[in-house]
């Protein structure tokens, strides 16, 4: 039942991540080169996890043996947890800064990426995605599974909130994000935090649809806030601020950016429309009786 809740949409969602990598390559080649060479092992692990996850969805149903299914269930867990954790680790390192020299080369090691601040960011993203997924399961399933998802939501919610607050405190102490946002940070960071506490309120009051909207907003607005605090930088150099990569020194030619902008304005709305249509078509709650494929 859990697999069927995301069956019509999971592969389309993963395409957004791969497309983002391709877009960075075309629009900001210097950023792509530094990011993918410096974070190579971490990104390789994320890609491996996504491959295992995709294969597990398809292979799980090929044999009725409980051991076979349990093994692929473990693959799904691995392929879901690792990207969720590394996503926050990557954003944390972008915000904190990594060793980049004057030639835009990453000169650190893999273990430089596993610093305490980035790991707190990883735990923040992992806990928020678990909370987001538990709310989604409560909305998409019925019966005992829906009740279990609600219990997990109420257990994970306080933990996710505490870790997010800890990440904010660490960001204040270990980065220049708050300084760059200024005294008046604007509506986006405030709305991100408000959405987090709004989710807690709606879970407590039993309005799970609104809770899902709130966690969606928190995740999206938190990422936007991080890049607002980075702007115009895209990767901060911990060796020398002047060696940081920005949207100016890491970008392609104006002609390339113009072509990409036109293409994005034409095709991204089309993709959003048909993906939204897919969500609408498969909006019904699932039950054991509706389980057809897996």
N, C-alpha and C positions, 0 to 999 in steps of 0.2 A: 504493500500500500504506500509506503514512504517513497519508494522508487517511482511509482505511478504518479505521485503528486507533481513530480518535476519531469516526468517522462517526455511531455510534448515540448519542453522549453529548455532543458539543461544544456543541450549541445549548442543551441543558438546563443545562450548566455556566454558560453566559453569563447565563442567566436569574437565577442566584443573585446576580450582580453588579448587575443592574438592580433586582432585588427589594430588595437592600440599600439602594440609593438611595431607593426608595419608602418603606422602613421608617424610614430616617433622617428623611425628610420628615414622616412621621406622628408618630414618637416624639420627635424632637428638631428641631423646625422652625427654631429659632434657629441650631443647628449647621448644618442644611441650607442656610439662607440665607447664612450667612457662608462656608461651604465652597464652595458652588456659584457664588457671586458672585466670591469671591477666586481660586478655582482654575478660573475659567470656561474660559479658553483651553486649559489643560492637560486638563480633563475633556472639552471639545469635541473635542480631538485624539484622546483615548482612545476616545470614542464613534465618531468617524470611522473610526479604525483597526478597531474591532470590526465596523462596518458593511462596510468593505472586505473584511475577513476572511470574513464570512458570505457576502457576494456571490461572493467568489472561489471558495469551496467549491462553490457551485451552478453558476457559469458556466464553470468550468475544463473540464468534460466536454462542453460544448456544441459544440465544434469540435475537430477532430483536428489542426489547424494547430499545429506546434510553437511558433511565435511567440505564438499565442493562449494556449497553455497556459503558456508561460514567463512571459508578462505576469501571468497570474492566480497563478502560483506566487510571483512577486514580491509580489503583493498579499497573499498568505497570510503571507509573511515579515514584511511591513510591519505587517499587522494583528495579528501575534503579538508582535513585538519591542516595538512602541510601548507597548501596555498593560503588558507585563512590566516595562519600564523605568519608566514613569510610576507604577506601583503603589508601587515603592520610593521614588521621589521624593516622592510624596504622604505616605507614612508618615514619611519623614525630616523633612518640613516640619512635620507634626503634632507630632513629638517635639522638634524644635529650637525651634519657635516661629515665628510669622509676625506681621507688623504688623497688629494688631487694636486699634481704638480703644475708648473707653469705651462706645460705642453698638453694639458687636459688629459693626462694619463693617471689612472688610479694606481697608487704605489703602495697600497696596504695589502692585507691578506684577508682570507675568508673570515678569520676569527676576529678581525677588526670590526666586522659587521655585527658580531654577536655581543655588542656592548650592552650594559644594563638598560640604558634608555631605550634602545631599539627593541630589546626583548620585552620591555613593558608595553611598547607600542604593538608588538606582536600579540601579546596576551590581550590587549584591548580590542584589537580587531577580531581575534578568535572568539572572545567572549561575546562580542556584539553580534557576530555572525551566528553563533549558537543560539543566542536569544532571538534573533531575527528568524532563524529557521524553525525554532520551536513555536513561535507565534504563527508562522506560515502553516506548519503542520496542524495546529489547532484549527485553523480556518479551512483547511483542505480535506480534513478527515472527519470521521464521525465515530461514535461509540467509544470503546475503551482507549483506542489510540489517541483520539482527540483529547480525552481526559488526561492521559499520560503526558501529552504535549503541554497541556495547561499546567500540570504540576511542575514539569521541568522549567517552563517559562517563569513560574513564580520562584523557583529555586535559583535559576541562573540570573534573573533580573537584578537582584541586589549585588551579586558578585560582579556582573558586567558594569553596573553603575559605579561601584567602588574602584574598579580597575580604570575606567575612563577618567574618573576624578584624579586618580593617582598619576595617570598619564598627563593630564593637564598640569598638575603640580610639577611633575618632572620637566615638562616642556618649559614652564616658567623659569625653573632653576638652571636648566642645562642647555637652553637654546636662546636665540634672540627673537623668537616668534612674537612674544608679547610686546617687545620693544618696537618691532617693525609694524605691528598692528596699531600701536599708538594708544593714547588714552581712550579714544573713541573707536573701538574695533569695528563698528558697523553692525548691521543686522544679521549677517551670516553667522559669525561665531556665537552670538547670543541665541539665535534660532537653533543652532546645532545643540547647544546645551539644553535649551528649553524643550526640544524634541525628545531628548533622553528622559527628562523627568516627566514629560507628557506621556511617554510610553508607559512609565511606571504607574501613572494615574489611571490610564485606560485599562491596563491589565487588572489593576485592583478593582475597577468598577465593572469589569467584564465586557468592555467594548473592544474586542480583539481586532476588529477591522481597523479602527482608529489607532490601536497600538501598533499594528503592522505599518501603517502610514508613518507613524512617528519614528519607528526604528529605521525605516527607509530614508526619511529626511535626515536623521542623525548621521547615518553612514555617509550619505551624499554631501551634506553640509560640512561634515568634519573633514572630508578630503578637500573640499573647496577651501576651507579655512587654512589648511596646511599649505596649499599652493598660493593663497593670498599672502601668507606670512613669508613665503619664499620669494615672491615676485620682486624683481624680474629674474631672479635666480631660478635655476632648475636643479642644480646640484651645488651644494656648498662645500668649498674646500676648507678643511680643518687646518691646513698648513698655512694658508694665506688667503684672506677674504678676496683679494684681487684676482686670485686664480679660480674663483668660482665660475661655473658655467651659467650663462644667462640666456634668455630667449634671443638675445642679439648675437652673441659670439658663438652660439651653438646651432643657429638656424640655417636653413637652406637659402637659396636665392629668392628674391621677391617674386620672381615669375613662378617658381615652384610652389611657393606658399599661396599665390593667387589661384593657381590651378587647383590645388588641394582644397582651398576654401570653397570654390565653386562646386567641385565634386561633392564635398561634404554637405553643402546647403541643399543639393539636389537629392542625394541618395540617403542621407541619414534619416530625414523625415519619412521616407518611404519604408525603410527598414523598421523604424519605430512603429509605424502604422500597422504593418503586417505582423510584427511581433506582439503588439498590443491586441490585435485581433485574435492571435493564437491564445493568449491568456484569457480573453473573453470567451472563446469557444469552449475552453477546458476549465471553466470557472467552477463547475459543480464540485461539491464535496464527494469524497470517495469513501466506499465501505468495502468490506470483505467481499460482498456480492458483486461489486463492480470491478473487482480485480480480474483482468483479462489476460494481460501479457506476461506478467512475471509470477 
